[in-house]
Amino acid sequence: MSNADNWQGDVLRDLRGGGPQPAPQGGTGPAGQGAAAPAPPGPGPDPAPPVAPRTPHAPPHPAAQAPPVAQAPPAVEAVRPENDVPPPRPAGARATRTPDSRPAVDPSLAGASRKPRNGEPFTVRAARAIWRTVSSSVAREVAEVSRTAESLQQPVTTGRQIAVTSIRGGAGKSTVAALLGTTYAHYRQDPVLFVEADPALGSLPIRLGAESLRWTVGDVADIVQPQMSLLDITGYLVQLRDNAWLLPGSQGQIGAMLDFRSYERVMVSLRRYFGVTVVDCETLPAEVARVALTASQACVLTTPATLDGVASTHAVLQWMRGLPPHVIGGTVVVLTEQAPHSGIDTAEAVRTLRSTGTSVHVLPYDRHLADGGALRTELLAQATRTAATRIAADAFQLSQKRH
C-alpha cells in the first residue's frame, strides 16, 4: 500500500503521463469553491460553474430551514438515459468496455416491497405536535438547528472526504452513509458525491433510491482524466436528488472486485469536483477500507448498540490511541439502535466510548430505516433527523481540521 502522504501526488503524476507538473493557478478546491478544473485539450465544454441546490424533497429537520441562498441556473444537465450512448472517452484514456445498465433491484423482487412506513407511530407524532404548541423550548430547538445548519454550510477550499466504515457487518454502515450524504446535499450548495468502496453486494444504491447502475468505480478508474470537466464526469455517475451523485462499487453482482489502486485513482481525480465526498467503505481491516481511511479527512465508525458491538469498538478505539493523534481525533463513533428497546444502557456505553477521546453519537431506532428500502427523509422520525444532522455536522467539523 502506498504512503499516505504521497500516493495522491503519485497518482496525479501518472494521470498526467509524466513527472511532477506545476500546480494550476487558483488552487485545487472543489467546483464552486474558487477552483476550476484544468481546461481540456481542444474544443470541449467549459468547466461547469457552481451549481445551486435543487429544492429539497423534504427537510432533514422540521424546526428550521437553512438560510435562503440565491438560486442560480443549474449548470449540470441531467444524466444521459441509460439506453443512450455513453459519454465520449477523453483523449489519452485507456480503452474500456461499455458496461450494460442493470437495475439496482431485481425486477422479480418488486412485489416483495411494501409501502414505506413512517419512522415513528402516529400517536408519537400527534403527541409531539401538541407538545410543540404549548412548550417554551421550541425557540431553543430552532436556535440549535440553525447553528448546526450554519456549520454544515461552511465553505471548503479542497473537497472533504468522509469515510464511513465498521468492524463488522450489520452495523448500519450504508444507512449512516446515506443519511450523512443526504444531509450534506440538502444544506450545501456545492455538489456532493457518494462513493461505494464496498463491492460485496453493498446496499448504498438501494438506500439512495437508484433505479439502475452502469459505471462502477473499477470502470471509471480507466476513464477519468485530470482535464475532464464536471459535465464529463457526471456522465458516468448516477444522478440523485439535491445535487448529489453516486458512483457504485458494483452492479449488485457477486464476485465484483475493487483494488485499492483503482480506488486511489478515482478519488484523486474526482475530489476537486465535489465539496463533500461520502465513502461507504468495506468493513475493517479490508485493504480498500484502510486506504480510504488514510486519505479521508474524517472517519465515521458505526457499531450496533449491543454489548458485543460496544466491547469490540472500545477495543478498536483503545488500539487507535496508539496511532498518530489525528486518527482518533478525526473519528466519530455512531451507535445504531436496531431494535425499539436496546439491550444495553446506551448512556453508559456512550460515556465509556467517549473516555477514549472520541466523539460518540446514538442513532435511534427508526421503523423507516429498519425496513431497509430507499431513504425518504420526510418519513424519518424527528429524533433520527436530529441525530443525523448532528453526526453530519460533527464529522464535517472534524474534516475541516485536517488538510
N, C-alpha and C positions, 0 to 999 in steps of 0.2 A: 504494500500500500504506500502511496506517495506521501511525502512530507506534508503536514497540514498547512504549513506556511507557504509552500512553493508550488503545490500542484495546480492552483488556478493559473498562475503565470505560465507554467509549463504547457498546460493545455491550450491557453490562448496563443502561445507561440506556434504550437502545432497547427492550430486552426488557420493561422495567418501564413503558414508554409515557410517558416524560416526562423531566424534568430530573433533576439529582442527587438521590438519595434517601439518607436517613440509613442508616448501616450497621446491620445487625441485631445484636442483642446476642448475645454468645457467639462471635464470630469467624466465619471463613469456612472452617474446616477441613473435611476430608472426613468423610463419615459414619463414626462410630465413633472419631473423634479429638477429641471435645469440641465439635463444631459441629453444629447442626441446621439442616435446610432450612427456609425460611420456610413458615409454615402456609398451605395453600391456602384460598381463599375458600370458605365454605360447607362442608357436610358432605363428608367425604372421608377417606381413610386417613391416619393419623398417619405422620410420617416413621419409617422403619424403624430399630430400634435396631441397634447394631453386630452384625455377622454373624461368627460363628466359622467358621474354615475347615473344610471337609469333610475327611474322611480322605483323604490323597493317594493316587492310584493307584500311585505309585511314587516313592520319594525321589530328588531330584536327585543325592544323593551317598550311597553305602552306608556310609561310615565313621562318620557321626554324624548324629543327627537334631536338629531344632530342639528347644529346651526345651519340655516339655509345657505346654500352656495350658489353662485351664478351658474346657470346652465349654459354649456357650450355645445355647439353642434357635434354629434358623435363623429369621431374620426375613423372608427373601425367598422367596416361593413360586416354584415352577418357572415358566418362561416358558410362556405360553399356547401350546397346539398351533398349528401353522401354519395349520390349516384352521379355527381358531376365529375369532371376531370380533376385530378389532383393539382395542387399548386405547382408552378414551374420550378424545377430544380435550379438553384443558382449555379453560375459557372464555377467550376472547381470542386463541387460537391461530388462525393463518391456515388456511383450508381447504386441504387437500391430498388428493391421490388416495391410495387404499389400494393399495399395490403387491401384486402376486401373489407367492406364495412360489416360489422357484426352487431346484433342487438346486445345491449348491456344485460338484459334478462331474457332467457329463452322464452319465445312466444308461447310454448306449451305450458308455461307456468303462470300465464297471465290470469287464469281463472283462480289461482290459489291465493291471490292477493285480495284482502278485504279493504273496505273503506277505511282510510286513516282515522285513528282515534285522536281526540283531544288529549293533551298531556295530563290533564287533571280532570276529575269529575265535575259535572255541572254544579253540584252543591258547593264545592270549594270555590268555583268561580263566582257564584252568586254571593256567597258569604264575603268574599274579598271585595266585591263591588259595593256591598253595603258598608263594609268597614272603611273603605276609602271615602265615603260620603260623610262620615262622622269623625274620622281620625284627624288629629292635628299633625301627624308625622309625614303627611304627603309632601309637604314643601321640602322637608329634609331629603326625602327619597328622590324628588326631582333634581335637587341640587347635586346629590351624589351621582346620579346618572349623567347629568350634564358634565361634571368633572371627568367622568370616565370617557364620555364621548370626545371631549376635548383632547384627552391623552391619546386616543386612538387615531386622531386626525393630524397628529404631528407630522410635518414633512420629513422626508429622508433624503440623504444625498446619494446613497447607494442602496440597492434593493436589499431588504431584510429577508433572511431565510430562517424559518422557524420549523424545526423538525419535531414530529410527534412520533413517539415510539413507546414500547413497553417491554417488559422482560418475559412476558408470556402472552399467549393468545387469549381472546375473550375478555380483554381488559377495556374495551371500548375505544381503542386507538383510532380507528377510522371515523367513528362517531364524533370524537373530540376534534379531529382534524377538520371534519365537515363543519362543525359548529364554529371553530375559530375562523376558518376562511370565509364563511358566510358573514360573520360579524365584521371582518375587515372590509369585505366587499360592500357592505351596507354603509359603513361610516367613511371610507376613504374615497378620494377622487381618482387616484391612480389605479391602473389595472392590478388585479390580484390573480395569482396563479396557484392552482393545486397541482402537485406532482405526486403521483403514486409510485413510490420506490419500493413497492411490495407486490411483485408479480404473481405471488402464490394465491391466486383467486381472491384478490383484495376486494373489499366491499365499498370502497370510496365512490366509484362511479354510480353505484346504486343509491348510496346515501345522497349524492348530489343530483339525482334525478336524470342522469344522462340516458338518452334513449338508444344511442348506438355509438360504437367505438371503431376507430380505424387505425390511426397512427399511435404508436406506443413510444415509450422512452427509448427503447432499443432501436426503433425505426428512425426516429428523429435524430439520434446521435450521429447517423451517417449523412445527415442532410444539412443541419444548421451550420451557418457560416457567419462570421462577425459582421459582414457587410449587409446582412439581411435586415429589412425594416420590420416594424411591428406588424404591418399588414401581411408580410410574407410569413412571419412566424405563426400568426393566428390561423392561417390556412391549414396548419397541421394540428390544431388544438380543438377541443370540444368547447363550444361556447355555452356558458351558463348565464344565469341572471346576474344583474347588478355589476356588469363589467368584470366578471370573473371568467376564468378559463381553466380547463382541465387537460392534463397530459397523463393518460392512463399508463399503468405499468404492464398491462397485458390486455388481451381481448376476452378475458374470462375463461381462458383455456388452461388446462393442466399442462405443465411442462414448460411454461414460458420462462425465459432466462433473462436476467439483468445483471451485468457485471459492473463493478464499481468504476471502470474506466468509461463506459458509456454514460453512466450517471454523472461523472465529473464533467465530461464533455458537454452534456446538455445543460447542466446547471451553470457552468461558466459562461455559456453562450446566451442563456435566457435571463439571467438575473438582472441585467440592466434594463430590461423592458418592463419589469413589474415592480411596484413599490413593495409588496409583500408576497413571498412565496411560502406556502404551507406544504411541507413534505410529509406524506404519510409513509413512514419507514417500515421496514421489516422489524420483527422483534429482535432485541439484542440477544446474543452478540454477533448477528449476521454482518458480513463484511460491508455490504452497501449501507447498512444502518450506521456502522462505525464511521464510514466516510461522510455520511450525511451529518452526523453529529459534529464531526470535526469542522466541517465547512459552514455550519449554521451559526447564527448569532445568538440563538436561544433554543432551548430544548424543553418539550413538554413530555413528561414521563407519566403515562397512565397506568393505573393499577386498580383492580377490583377492590371494593370496600369489604374485604373479607380478612379473616385472621391470617391466612397463609399469604394473601396478597400483600398486606401491610408488612408482615415479617420479612418477606423476600425483598420488598422495596427498601425497607430500612437497612437491610444488609448491603444492598447495592449502594445506597447513599453513603453508608459508612466507608465503603471502598472508594467512592468518588472523592471523599475528603482528602485522600492521599494524592489526588491528581492536581494539576495546576488550579488555582483558585477560581479561574473564570469558568471552569467546567460545572462545578456545583453551584457557583454563583449565578450562572445563566440557566438554571434548571427550575422548572415549575412542575410540581407533582399534582396530579389530579386523581382523587379517589372517586371512582364511579360506582354509584349505588345501582345495582342491577335487580333489586327486589324492593317492594314497598317498605319493608321493615328490615333494616340491616341487622346482621348478626353480631355486630361489634359496636362498641362505643366510638362513634366517629369523632367526637370531640377529643377523646383521649388519643385516638390514632393520629389526629392532626397535630396535637401537641408533641407526640413522640417523634413524628417525622420532621417537624419544624426544628427540633433540637439539633438536627444535623446542619442547620443553616440554610435550609431550602424553603422556598415559598410553596405552600400547600393549599389546595382548594378542594372542595367537595362538589361533585356534580350530582345533584339529587336524582332519585328515580323519577322517570317520566314515561308515562304509558305510550306516548307517541314515539319516543326513541326506542322503547322496548320492542315495538313492532318490527323494527329493522328495515323499513322501507325508505322511500325518498323523504328527505328532511323538508318539512314545511314549517317555517318559523311561526306562522300565525297559529299553529296548533300546539306549540310548545307551552308547557306550564310557565307561569311567570317566574317561579324560582329557577327554572332551567335557563330562561333567557338572561336573568340577572347573573347567574353563575357563569354562563358562557361569556358574557360581556366582561366580567371581572377577570376571568382567566385570559381572555384575549388581550386586555389592556396590560395585565401583569407581564405576559410573555413579550409583548411589543416593547414595553419599557425596558426590560432586560436586554432585548436585542439592540436597543439604541446605545447601550453602554459598551458594546463590543464592535470593533471596526475590522 
